[in-house]
Amino acid sequence: MKKYIFTLFFLISTLALQAQIMGEVSVRRKTLAKEGNKLTIELEVKVDRNAVRRNESWAILPELSTSDRQSVVLFPHILINGHYQQHMMERKATLTGKYWSERKPHMIIEASKTLDQQFTYKYQVPYKEWMKDASLVLRQILTTPGEERRVFTVDVNGAVDVK
């Protein structure tokens, strides 16, 4: 009986330790506003140390859309690579002149094992009238070894601020 209790305690403590060691990738909306005849989006991207494993990659795709999805603007994406994925992307770009996707990322971040990183993503597009009722959606795609992909969708509350 003591053996089973010790084994259970060991498993629980191992899982708790793993949760403490792994960091996170977070995206916070700073600005989504009409400025003159332009729409400005500004996001704060934080990448904690050990948030992205060396053979993983995160793509964050911001989009602005109406609730019925009749009108959509896709903003350039952010790519966060682990060390190995960054190396492979640079190698492919050198050899073929192409990125892993058809669209070139707005930002490419190599995640660090030792440092927390913070970046500002800022982009402007021409403002259109439908944008006043639109909301920001973030699609996050995690690519793991073997090209397995998982998609997470976050609807960021709040409409466009009209100044």
VMD Tcl script that draws the C-alpha trace (Angstrom):
set ca {
  {0.00 0.00 0.00}
  {2.83 2.41 0.85}
  {4.37 1.65 -2.52}
  {1.18 2.75 -4.35}
  {0.84 5.91 -2.28}
  {4.50 6.80 -2.92}
  {4.07 6.18 -6.67}
  {0.93 8.33 -6.79}
  {2.69 11.13 -4.87}
  {5.65 10.94 -7.26}
  {3.40 11.20 -10.34}
  {1.48 14.18 -8.96}
  {4.66 16.04 -7.98}
  {6.18 15.38 -11.42}
  {3.13 16.86 -13.16}
  {3.19 19.89 -10.86}
  {6.88 20.44 -11.56}
  {6.29 20.26 -15.32}
  {3.55 22.91 -15.03}
  {5.98 25.21 -13.23}
  {8.79 24.71 -15.75}
  {6.71 25.35 -18.90}
  {6.00 28.98 -19.71}
  {3.21 30.43 -21.82}
  {2.62 32.49 -24.91}
  {0.17 35.31 -24.31}
  {-1.29 37.96 -26.58}
  {-3.00 41.07 -25.23}
  {-4.92 43.63 -27.23}
  {-3.53 47.12 -26.67}
  {-5.20 49.05 -29.49}
  {-7.90 48.35 -32.03}
  {-9.00 51.78 -33.15}
  {-9.90 53.99 -36.08}
  {-7.27 56.69 -36.52}
  {-8.25 58.99 -39.38}
  {-8.97 56.77 -42.36}
  {-6.90 53.85 -41.01}
  {-7.62 51.01 -38.60}
  {-4.73 50.39 -36.21}
  {-4.21 47.11 -34.42}
  {-1.59 46.84 -31.69}
  {-0.97 43.65 -29.74}
  {1.45 42.86 -26.95}
  {3.01 39.42 -27.39}
  {4.72 37.80 -24.40}
  {6.73 34.61 -24.76}
  {7.86 33.14 -21.46}
  {11.05 31.14 -21.31}
  {10.43 27.47 -22.13}
  {6.99 28.34 -23.57}
  {7.80 26.81 -26.94}
  {9.71 23.55 -27.15}
  {12.63 23.41 -29.54}
  {10.73 21.40 -32.17}
  {7.42 23.31 -31.93}
  {6.06 26.34 -33.69}
  {3.17 28.72 -32.90}
  {1.47 30.80 -35.58}
  {-0.81 33.57 -34.31}
  {-3.23 34.86 -36.95}
  {-5.18 37.99 -36.04}
  {-8.34 38.66 -37.99}
  {-11.12 41.21 -37.80}
  {-14.56 39.95 -38.73}
  {-18.24 40.69 -38.39}
  {-20.40 38.26 -36.42}
  {-21.92 36.82 -39.62}
  {-18.40 36.53 -41.16}
  {-19.56 38.39 -44.29}
  {-16.64 40.80 -43.95}
  {-13.18 39.67 -42.84}
  {-9.69 41.20 -42.76}
  {-6.77 38.84 -42.21}
  {-3.77 40.56 -40.69}
  {-0.22 39.25 -41.27}
  {0.60 36.52 -38.80}
  {3.17 36.17 -36.03}
  {5.41 33.11 -36.05}
  {7.04 31.88 -32.82}
  {9.58 29.10 -33.33}
  {11.47 26.82 -31.02}
  {15.21 26.68 -31.66}
  {15.13 23.64 -33.96}
  {12.13 24.93 -35.96}
  {13.84 28.31 -36.39}
  {16.97 26.60 -37.68}
  {14.94 24.49 -40.14}
  {12.98 27.53 -41.38}
  {16.18 29.51 -41.99}
  {17.71 26.54 -43.77}
  {14.67 26.13 -46.03}
  {14.61 29.85 -46.80}
  {18.30 29.77 -47.70}
  {18.00 26.74 -49.94}
  {14.69 27.49 -51.66}
  {13.99 31.15 -50.96}
  {10.55 30.23 -49.57}
  {8.88 30.29 -46.18}
  {6.91 27.38 -44.74}
  {3.70 29.13 -45.69}
  {2.62 31.12 -48.69}
  {2.23 34.30 -46.65}
  {5.34 35.85 -45.17}
  {5.00 36.42 -41.39}
  {4.89 39.99 -40.06}
  {7.06 38.93 -37.12}
  {9.27 35.90 -36.58}
  {10.29 35.23 -32.98}
  {12.75 32.60 -31.83}
  {11.67 31.48 -28.39}
  {14.36 31.43 -25.71}
  {15.02 28.82 -23.04}
  {16.44 31.37 -20.63}
  {14.73 34.72 -21.22}
  {11.16 36.00 -21.11}
  {10.48 38.03 -24.26}
  {7.98 40.78 -25.05}
  {7.15 42.22 -28.46}
  {4.74 44.76 -29.90}
  {2.80 43.89 -33.04}
  {1.43 46.94 -34.84}
  {-0.30 47.06 -38.20}
  {-2.59 49.43 -40.10}
  {-5.16 48.83 -42.83}
  {-7.58 51.19 -44.58}
  {-10.72 51.68 -42.47}
  {-14.06 50.52 -43.85}
  {-17.48 51.26 -42.38}
  {-18.28 47.61 -41.50}
  {-15.30 47.52 -39.12}
  {-17.15 49.51 -36.42}
  {-19.25 46.40 -35.62}
  {-16.44 43.86 -36.06}
  {-14.50 42.03 -33.39}
  {-10.96 40.73 -33.19}
  {-10.36 36.99 -33.42}
  {-6.99 35.33 -32.76}
  {-6.32 31.94 -34.28}
  {-3.38 30.16 -32.74}
  {-1.90 27.17 -34.53}
  {0.51 24.91 -32.65}
  {2.66 22.74 -34.90}
  {4.34 19.84 -33.13}
  {6.80 17.19 -34.37}
  {5.42 15.16 -37.23}
  {3.61 18.25 -38.58}
  {0.66 17.64 -36.26}
  {-1.34 20.87 -35.94}
  {-3.77 22.03 -33.28}
  {-5.88 25.15 -33.79}
  {-7.10 27.35 -30.93}
  {-9.50 30.22 -31.57}
  {-9.93 33.14 -29.16}
  {-12.59 35.80 -29.68}
  {-11.17 38.99 -28.17}
  {-14.06 40.95 -26.72}
  {-14.65 44.52 -27.72}
  {-15.32 46.28 -30.96}
  {-13.25 48.85 -32.79}
  {-12.72 52.11 -30.88}
  {-13.81 55.03 -33.02}
  {-12.06 58.26 -32.03}
}
mol new
graphics top color blue
foreach p $ca { graphics top sphere $p radius 0.5 }
foreach p [lrange $ca 0 end-1] q [lrange $ca 1 end] { graphics top cylinder $p $q radius 0.2 }
display resetview
